[in-house]
Amino acid sequence: MAAAIYVNDHLGLDFDDYFPSMIARLGAEGFIMELCNGFRLLMDGDKGLITFESLKRNSFLLGLHDMMDDEIFCMLSEGDLDGDGALNQMEFCVLMVRLSPGLMEDCGSSTQWLQDYLI
């Protein structure tokens, strides 16, 4: 996935938001396909979900080698809409869109395009 996360001395984690340019280049369907590829990269292959263990194991793929357990738990909790302690593909995609300031500005409150491609 095309997003850069790096540590900032003052604020902790910074997120360079490449998602709006990805949608411009790939279109909504291509962008959703890339999010789904990212989900599959991070998920537990047996459970089909992003779990605490799978995210911890794959955090190096995000450039987050030194993430603490409570930070990983907070990431999961932020997107866990059904309360099962893990992220399914829909929850992951919704979380990624919500975390993108550029997409939230461009889309306003409308995420119909996201629902159209994931449902």
Order of alpha helices (4+ residues) and beta strands (2+ residues): beta-beta-alpha-alpha-alpha-alpha-alpha-alpha
